Amino acid sequence: MESIFNRDFYPTPIDVIEKMLIGVDISGKIILEPSAGSGNIVDYLNSRGAKKIIACETVEKLRRTLGGKCDIIADDFLTVTSEQVSHIDLIVMNPPFSADEKHILHAYDIAPGGCEIIALCNSQTLNDRYSTSRKQLHEIVEMHGFDEYFGDCFASAERSTGVHVSCVHLFKPGTGEKEFEGYFSLAPDDEPQGDGLQHYNFVRDLVNRYVEAVKRFDRVMGAAKEINQLAEPFKNNDIRFGAYREHGNNYTAITRDCFKKELQKAAWRLIFSKMNMEKYVTTKVLEDMNRMVERQTHIPFTMHNIFRVLEAIVFTHRDRMNQVLVEAFDHICSFSAENSTAGEKWKTNSDYMVNRRFIVPCICDYDTRWPSAYVKIAYYGSGYARNIDDVVKAMCYLTGCNYDDFSSLNDFVYKLNMDWGRWYEWGFFRVRGYKKGTMHFEFVREEDWMKFNIEVARIKGWQLPKSRTSRK
């Protein structure tokens, strides 16, 4: 009797599928599932509005359970040809880990241009580059996608394993005239309305520059090859035409794929730099966004992809800024037990406030060997200063003020020549520096102080008492 519990049968947990498909548009797409198994991925894709799912499965008993959920096109995925899948938009797969690189490489080989491939694999498959097939997989991931480390995500699954898992994302480029097909097409709801984050014409111009630069690379390299061939008989000629990357005094030739990938990354980073997000979010939130940006740089630079990403940023702006407020609140509490009504218990207590006046330690610098008449921010205190700048960003979001109207704390102290122990007004705060290294801050307006505490309490789900007094 045929058993479904072979060494490669590991149904994909729902949380892993969700993680695989974060940000992936499923609705209306024709999708291939090459190792359907008991149908966990098929069920999820159907629930997300897939137009049609085609699948492969070697075990007859499992194929019967898939009836009605998808169309089975073959038993063994490795026998499927490009003609059979020329109409698909997406491949989502959890291949047998005993031959995962073969299945991923075959998926990439037969996928039509413009198809996205998302595949789980043993992390060791990506780390081990000694075999020819694994080297090939690494090169394809490097040029046409990226991978994410999921860890032991099957440890508590329906059928568990301690194997460490990664997820590979690949984008199969078109060829010839179809290479840039669809780069300028937009869905009806893609273009931002009103002022938006980026204007339509600006985005279209960037995509056009990217496409034209890649196309002209071919023409330039063709001309360079002709010049080099003509000059070949002149042995003393040490000039060579082509595209090279400089590493110190060494030069490495650049392939078309490498040029295209690096230009794609640079184009995405330009889009994000124009948004100037560092002005509005805390250092920690910016780190999270930078990780997202790095992941996005691997995705084709099309108008549709750009507007989808911008749309996602707009829709998550409130959640992101709520995180900014909470981080600013926690920063103030962490500086000193005197900064909140919870005292030392700020990490474990609930229903407390930051005080209207608070202290930041180790932020000022006073060297008795070279005494200064004016307040200075210590080099080692620059992290604390940035944390206070983050508090200002949170207050700007809360009050609707423009962050461009505020200088950083470091610039304010440097330009003003502040006397030690004297109060100065800086935006939302009065500030005072002390030679022992501390700096005192006080909310200028009581309504700003209360608004800050009330909003954080709302986010955290706390219920502050109706009556609070300023603690100075």
C-alpha positions as CSV (number, residue, x, y, z in Angstrom):
1,M,0.0,0.0,0.0
2,E,1.3,3.5,-1.0
3,S,2.2,5.6,2.0
4,I,2.0,9.4,1.9
5,F,4.4,9.7,4.8
6,N,7.6,9.5,2.8
7,R,10.7,11.4,3.8
8,D,9.8,14.4,1.7
9,F,6.2,14.8,2.8
10,Y,6.1,17.9,5.0
11,P,2.8,19.9,4.7
12,T,3.5,23.6,4.8
13,P,2.1,25.4,7.9
14,I,-0.2,28.3,7.3
15,D,2.0,30.8,9.1
16,V,4.9,29.8,6.8
17,I,2.8,30.2,3.7
18,E,1.7,33.7,4.9
19,K,5.3,34.6,5.5
20,M,6.3,33.3,2.0
21,L,3.6,35.5,0.4
22,I,3.9,38.8,2.3
23,G,3.2,41.5,-0.2
24,V,2.6,39.1,-3.1
25,D,-0.5,39.8,-5.2
26,I,-2.4,36.6,-5.6
27,S,-5.8,37.7,-6.8
28,G,-6.7,36.9,-10.4
29,K,-3.4,35.0,-11.1
30,I,-2.7,31.6,-12.7
31,I,-0.4,29.8,-10.3
32,L,1.6,26.6,-10.4
33,E,2.1,24.5,-7.3
34,P,4.8,21.9,-8.3
35,S,4.6,19.7,-5.1
36,A,1.0,20.1,-4.0
37,G,1.0,17.4,-1.3
38,S,-2.1,17.5,0.9
39,G,-3.0,20.9,-0.6
40,N,-2.1,23.5,2.2
41,I,-0.6,25.9,-0.3
42,V,-3.4,25.2,-2.9
43,D,-6.0,26.0,-0.2
44,Y,-4.3,29.2,0.8
45,L,-4.0,30.4,-2.8
46,N,-7.6,29.7,-3.5
47,S,-8.7,31.6,-0.4
48,R,-6.6,34.6,-1.6
49,G,-8.5,34.8,-4.9
50,A,-6.2,32.9,-7.3
51,K,-7.8,32.7,-10.8
52,K,-6.6,29.2,-11.4
53,I,-4.2,26.7,-9.8
54,I,-2.4,24.0,-11.7
55,A,-0.3,21.5,-9.7
56,C,1.8,18.3,-9.7
57,E,1.9,15.5,-7.1
58,T,3.6,12.2,-7.2
59,V,1.5,10.3,-4.6
60,E,-1.8,9.0,-6.0
61,K,-3.6,9.2,-2.6
62,L,-2.7,12.9,-2.3
63,R,-3.7,13.6,-5.9
64,R,-7.2,12.3,-5.1
65,T,-7.5,14.7,-2.1
66,L,-6.6,17.6,-4.4
67,G,-9.6,16.9,-6.7
68,G,-11.6,20.0,-7.4
69,K,-9.1,22.3,-5.8
70,C,-6.7,22.5,-8.8
71,D,-5.8,21.0,-12.1
72,I,-3.2,18.2,-11.9
73,I,-0.9,18.5,-15.0
74,A,1.7,15.9,-14.1
75,D,2.8,13.4,-11.5
76,D,6.5,14.4,-11.5
77,F,7.2,18.1,-11.8
78,L,10.6,17.5,-13.3
79,T,8.9,16.2,-16.4
80,V,6.8,19.4,-16.9
81,T,7.8,21.5,-20.0
82,S,7.7,25.2,-20.6
83,E,4.9,24.8,-23.1
84,Q,2.7,23.4,-20.3
85,V,3.2,26.4,-18.1
86,S,3.6,29.2,-20.6
87,H,0.4,30.9,-19.3
88,I,1.2,31.1,-15.6
89,D,2.0,34.2,-13.5
90,L,3.4,32.7,-10.4
91,I,5.0,29.6,-9.0
92,V,4.7,28.8,-5.2
93,M,6.4,25.7,-4.0
94,N,7.6,23.6,-1.1
95,P,9.7,21.1,-3.0
96,P,11.2,17.9,-1.6
97,F,14.3,19.0,0.3
98,S,16.2,15.9,-0.9
99,A,16.2,17.5,-4.4
100,D,15.2,21.1,-3.7
101,E,17.8,22.8,-5.9
102,K,16.8,20.6,-8.9
103,H,13.1,21.6,-8.5
104,I,13.8,25.3,-8.1
105,L,16.2,25.3,-11.1
106,H,13.6,23.4,-13.2
107,A,10.9,25.9,-12.1
108,Y,13.1,28.8,-13.2
109,D,14.0,27.1,-16.5
110,I,10.4,26.4,-17.6
111,A,8.8,29.6,-16.2
112,P,7.7,32.2,-18.7
113,G,9.2,35.7,-18.7
114,G,7.7,37.9,-16.1
115,C,6.9,35.0,-13.8
116,E,7.7,35.2,-10.1
117,I,8.9,32.0,-8.2
118,I,8.6,31.6,-4.5
119,A,10.2,28.4,-3.1
120,L,11.1,27.0,0.3
121,C,14.4,25.1,0.5
122,N,16.9,23.7,3.0
123,S,19.1,26.6,4.1
124,Q,22.1,24.4,3.6
125,T,21.3,24.2,-0.1
126,L,22.0,28.0,-0.4
127,N,25.1,27.9,1.8
128,D,26.7,24.9,0.1
129,R,28.1,26.0,-3.3
130,Y,30.3,23.0,-4.0
131,S,28.0,21.2,-6.5
132,T,27.4,22.6,-10.0
133,S,23.6,22.8,-9.5
134,R,23.9,24.7,-6.2
135,K,26.4,27.1,-7.7
136,Q,24.0,27.7,-10.5
137,L,21.1,28.3,-8.0
138,H,23.3,30.8,-6.1
139,E,24.1,32.7,-9.3
140,I,20.4,32.9,-10.3
141,V,19.3,34.1,-6.8
142,E,22.2,36.6,-6.9
143,M,21.1,38.0,-10.3
144,H,17.4,37.6,-10.3
145,G,16.1,37.6,-6.8
146,F,16.9,37.2,-3.1
147,D,16.5,34.7,-0.2
148,E,15.1,35.0,3.3
149,Y,16.1,32.9,6.3
150,F,13.1,31.4,8.0
151,G,14.9,29.2,10.5
152,D,13.4,26.0,12.0
153,C,9.9,27.0,11.0
154,F,8.7,23.4,10.7
155,A,9.6,22.6,14.3
156,S,6.0,22.6,15.5
157,A,4.4,21.8,12.2
158,E,1.9,19.0,11.4
159,R,4.9,16.9,10.5
160,S,7.9,18.5,12.2
161,T,11.5,18.7,11.3
162,G,14.5,20.6,12.7
163,V,15.8,21.5,9.3
164,H,16.6,25.2,9.0
165,V,14.6,26.6,6.1
166,S,15.0,29.5,3.7
167,C,12.7,31.1,1.2
168,V,13.9,31.9,-2.3
169,H,12.2,34.7,-4.4
170,L,13.1,34.7,-8.1
171,F,11.8,37.0,-10.9
172,K,12.2,35.5,-14.4
173,P,13.0,38.3,-16.8
174,G,11.6,38.4,-20.3
175,T,13.8,38.0,-23.3
176,G,14.2,40.0,-26.5
177,E,11.4,42.4,-27.2
178,K,9.4,41.0,-24.3
179,E,12.1,41.8,-21.7
180,F,10.4,45.0,-20.6
181,E,6.9,44.1,-21.4
182,G,4.5,45.6,-18.9
183,Y,7.0,47.9,-17.2
184,F,4.9,50.9,-18.0
185,S,1.4,49.3,-17.5
186,L,-0.7,50.2,-14.5
187,A,-3.8,48.7,-12.9
188,P,-6.7,51.2,-12.5
189,D,-6.0,51.7,-8.8
190,D,-2.2,52.0,-9.0
191,E,-1.7,55.7,-9.6
192,P,-1.7,57.7,-6.3
193,Q,-4.4,60.3,-6.1
194,G,-3.8,64.0,-5.2
195,D,-0.3,65.0,-4.3
196,G,0.7,61.4,-3.3
197,L,4.2,60.3,-2.4
198,Q,5.5,60.4,-5.9
199,H,4.1,62.0,-9.0
200,Y,3.1,59.8,-12.0
201,N,5.4,61.6,-14.4
202,F,8.4,61.4,-12.1
203,V,8.0,57.6,-11.7
204,R,7.4,57.1,-15.4
205,D,10.6,59.1,-16.2
206,L,12.7,57.0,-13.8
207,V,11.3,53.7,-15.2
208,N,12.0,54.9,-18.8
209,R,15.6,55.9,-17.9
210,Y,16.2,52.5,-16.3
211,V,14.8,50.6,-19.3
212,E,16.7,52.8,-21.8
213,A,19.9,52.5,-19.9
214,V,19.7,48.7,-20.0
215,K,18.9,48.7,-23.7
216,R,21.8,51.0,-24.5
217,F,24.2,48.9,-22.5
218,D,23.8,46.3,-25.3
219,R,24.6,48.8,-28.0
220,V,27.6,50.2,-26.1
221,M,29.0,46.8,-25.4
222,G,28.5,45.8,-29.0
223,A,30.5,48.9,-30.1
224,A,33.2,48.2,-27.5
225,K,33.6,44.6,-28.7
226,E,34.0,45.9,-32.3
227,I,36.7,48.5,-31.3
228,N,38.6,45.9,-29.2
229,Q,38.6,43.5,-32.1
230,L,39.8,46.2,-34.5
231,A,42.6,47.2,-32.1
232,E,43.7,43.6,-31.3
233,P,46.6,43.4,-33.8
234,F,48.3,46.4,-32.1
235,K,49.9,44.4,-29.2
236,N,51.2,47.5,-27.4
237,N,47.7,49.0,-27.1
238,D,46.7,48.6,-23.4
239,I,43.4,50.4,-23.9
240,R,40.2,48.2,-23.7
241,F,36.6,49.3,-24.1
242,G,33.8,47.9,-22.0
243,A,32.0,48.2,-18.6
244,Y,34.1,47.7,-15.5
245,R,33.8,48.0,-11.7
246,E,36.7,49.5,-9.9
247,H,38.1,47.8,-6.7
248,G,41.1,49.7,-5.6
249,N,43.5,49.4,-8.5
250,N,41.7,46.4,-9.9
251,Y,38.9,46.4,-12.5
252,T,36.3,43.7,-12.9
253,A,34.3,43.3,-16.1
254,I,30.5,44.0,-15.6
255,T,28.0,41.7,-17.3
256,R,24.7,42.9,-18.6
257,D,22.9,41.0,-15.8
258,C,25.1,42.6,-13.2
259,F,24.6,46.1,-14.7
260,K,20.8,45.6,-14.8
261,K,20.7,44.3,-11.2
262,E,22.8,47.2,-9.8
263,L,20.9,49.8,-11.7
264,Q,17.6,48.3,-10.4
265,K,18.9,48.6,-6.8
266,A,20.0,52.2,-7.4
267,A,16.6,53.1,-8.9
268,W,14.7,51.7,-6.0
269,R,16.9,53.5,-3.5
270,L,16.4,56.8,-5.4
271,I,12.6,56.3,-5.0
272,F,12.9,55.8,-1.3
273,S,15.5,58.6,-0.8
274,K,13.0,61.0,-2.4
275,M,10.5,60.1,0.3
276,N,13.0,61.3,2.9
277,M,11.6,58.9,5.5
278,E,14.5,59.5,8.0
279,K,12.9,62.9,8.7
280,Y,9.8,61.4,10.1
281,V,10.6,58.1,11.8
282,T,12.8,57.0,14.7
283,T,16.2,55.4,14.2
284,K,14.7,51.9,15.0
285,V,11.8,52.3,12.6
286,L,14.2,53.5,10.0
287,E,16.3,50.4,10.4
288,D,13.1,48.3,9.8
289,M,12.3,50.3,6.7
290,N,15.9,50.0,5.4
291,R,15.5,46.2,5.6
292,M,12.3,46.5,3.6
293,V,14.1,48.8,1.1
294,E,16.9,46.3,0.6
295,R,14.4,43.5,0.0
296,Q,12.5,45.7,-2.5
297,T,15.6,46.5,-4.5
298,H,15.5,42.9,-5.8
299,I,12.1,43.3,-7.3
300,P,11.7,44.5,-11.0
301,F,11.6,48.2,-11.3
302,T,8.2,48.5,-12.9
303,M,5.6,51.3,-12.5
304,H,3.1,48.8,-11.1
305,N,5.6,47.5,-8.5
306,I,6.6,51.1,-7.5
307,F,3.0,52.3,-6.9
308,R,2.1,49.1,-5.0
309,V,5.0,49.7,-2.6
310,L,4.1,53.4,-2.2
311,E,0.5,52.4,-1.6
312,A,1.6,49.9,1.1
313,I,3.7,52.7,2.8
314,V,0.8,55.1,2.8
315,F,-1.6,52.5,4.3
316,T,0.8,51.5,7.1
317,H,1.8,55.1,7.9
318,R,-0.4,55.4,11.0
319,D,0.9,52.1,12.4
320,R,4.4,53.1,11.7
321,M,4.0,56.5,13.4
322,N,2.2,54.9,16.4
323,Q,5.4,52.8,16.8
324,V,7.4,56.1,16.7
325,L,5.3,57.5,19.5
326,V,5.7,54.4,21.7
327,E,9.4,54.3,21.1
328,A,9.8,57.9,22.0
329,F,7.8,57.3,25.2
330,D,9.9,54.3,26.1
331,H,13.1,56.3,25.4
332,I,12.2,58.9,28.0
333,C,11.3,56.3,30.6
334,S,14.5,54.4,30.1
335,F,16.8,57.4,30.7
336,S,16.0,57.7,34.4
337,A,13.6,56.3,37.0
338,E,12.6,59.9,37.7
339,N,11.2,60.4,34.2
340,S,7.9,58.6,34.7
341,T,5.2,58.1,37.3
342,A,6.1,54.4,37.2
343,G,9.7,54.9,38.5
344,E,11.8,51.8,38.2
345,K,8.8,49.7,37.3
346,W,8.2,51.4,33.9
347,K,8.9,48.1,32.1
348,T,6.3,46.1,34.1
349,N,3.7,48.6,35.3
350,S,0.8,49.8,33.2
351,D,-1.2,53.0,33.3
352,Y,1.6,55.5,33.9
353,M,2.9,58.7,32.3
354,V,6.2,60.4,31.5
355,N,6.7,63.4,33.6
356,R,6.5,66.9,32.2
357,R,10.2,67.4,33.1
358,F,12.6,64.6,32.5
359,I,16.4,64.0,32.6
360,V,18.8,62.5,30.0
361,P,22.1,61.3,31.4
362,C,25.5,61.2,29.8
363,I,24.6,63.7,27.0
364,C,26.7,66.7,27.9
365,D,30.5,66.9,27.8
366,Y,32.6,69.0,30.3
367,D,36.3,68.3,30.5
368,T,38.0,70.0,33.5
369,R,41.3,69.9,31.7
370,W,39.9,72.1,28.9
371,P,36.8,73.6,30.5
372,S,34.2,75.1,28.1
373,A,32.0,78.1,29.0
374,Y,29.3,76.6,26.8
375,V,27.2,73.4,26.8
376,K,28.6,70.7,24.5
377,I,27.0,67.4,23.4
378,A,29.4,64.6,24.2
379,Y,30.6,62.4,21.3
380,Y,29.5,59.3,23.4
381,G,26.2,61.1,24.1
382,S,25.2,61.4,20.4
383,G,23.0,58.4,20.6
384,Y,21.0,60.0,23.4
385,A,20.7,63.2,21.3
386,R,19.3,61.2,18.4
387,N,16.8,59.6,20.7
388,I,15.6,63.0,21.7
389,D,15.4,64.0,18.0
390,D,13.1,60.9,17.7
391,V,10.9,62.3,20.5
392,V,10.6,65.5,18.4
393,K,9.6,63.5,15.3
394,A,6.9,61.9,17.4
395,M,5.6,65.2,18.7
396,C,5.6,66.6,15.1
397,Y,3.4,63.7,14.0
398,L,1.1,64.2,17.0
399,T,0.7,67.9,16.7
400,G,0.9,68.3,12.9
401,C,4.0,70.4,12.9
402,N,6.6,70.3,10.1
403,Y,9.8,68.6,11.2
404,D,11.7,70.7,8.7
405,D,11.1,73.7,11.0
406,F,13.1,72.1,13.8
407,S,16.9,71.8,14.1
408,S,18.5,68.7,15.7
409,L,19.4,68.9,19.3
410,N,23.1,68.7,18.4
411,D,22.8,71.6,16.0
412,F,20.7,73.7,18.4
413,V,23.3,73.3,21.2
414,Y,26.3,73.9,18.8
415,K,24.9,77.1,17.2
416,L,23.4,78.7,20.3
417,N,26.4,78.7,22.7
418,M,24.2,77.7,25.7
419,D,25.4,78.6,29.2
420,W,25.6,75.8,31.7
421,G,22.6,75.5,34.0
422,R,20.4,77.9,32.0
423,W,17.0,77.1,30.4
424,Y,16.6,77.6,26.6
425,E,13.5,76.9,24.5
426,W,13.9,74.4,21.7
427,G,10.7,73.5,19.9
428,F,8.5,71.5,22.1
429,F,10.9,71.6,25.0
430,R,12.9,73.8,27.4
431,V,16.4,72.4,27.8
432,R,19.2,72.9,30.3
433,G,22.7,71.3,30.3
434,Y,24.8,70.4,33.4
435,K,28.5,69.9,33.7
436,K,28.0,66.6,35.4
437,G,26.7,65.3,32.0
438,T,22.9,65.4,32.4
439,M,20.5,67.5,30.3
440,H,17.1,68.4,31.6
441,F,14.0,68.7,29.3
442,E,10.6,70.1,30.0
443,F,7.5,70.2,27.8
444,V,6.9,73.9,27.1
445,R,3.1,73.4,26.7
446,E,1.1,71.3,29.2
447,E,-1.4,70.4,26.4
448,D,1.5,68.9,24.3
449,W,2.7,66.9,27.3
450,M,-0.8,65.5,28.1
451,K,-1.5,64.8,24.4
452,F,1.7,62.8,24.2
453,N,0.8,60.7,27.3
454,I,-2.9,60.2,26.3
455,E,-2.0,59.1,22.7
456,V,0.6,56.5,23.9
457,A,-1.9,55.3,26.5
458,R,-4.5,54.8,23.7
459,I,-2.0,52.8,21.6
460,K,-0.9,50.6,24.6
461,G,-4.5,50.1,25.7
462,W,-4.0,51.9,29.1
463,Q,-6.6,53.9,31.0
464,L,-5.0,56.9,32.5
465,P,-6.7,58.5,35.6
466,K,-8.8,61.5,34.7
467,S,-6.8,63.9,36.9
468,R,-3.0,64.2,36.6
469,T,-0.7,66.9,37.9
470,S,2.5,68.1,36.3
471,R,5.6,66.8,38.1
472,K,8.5,69.1,37.8
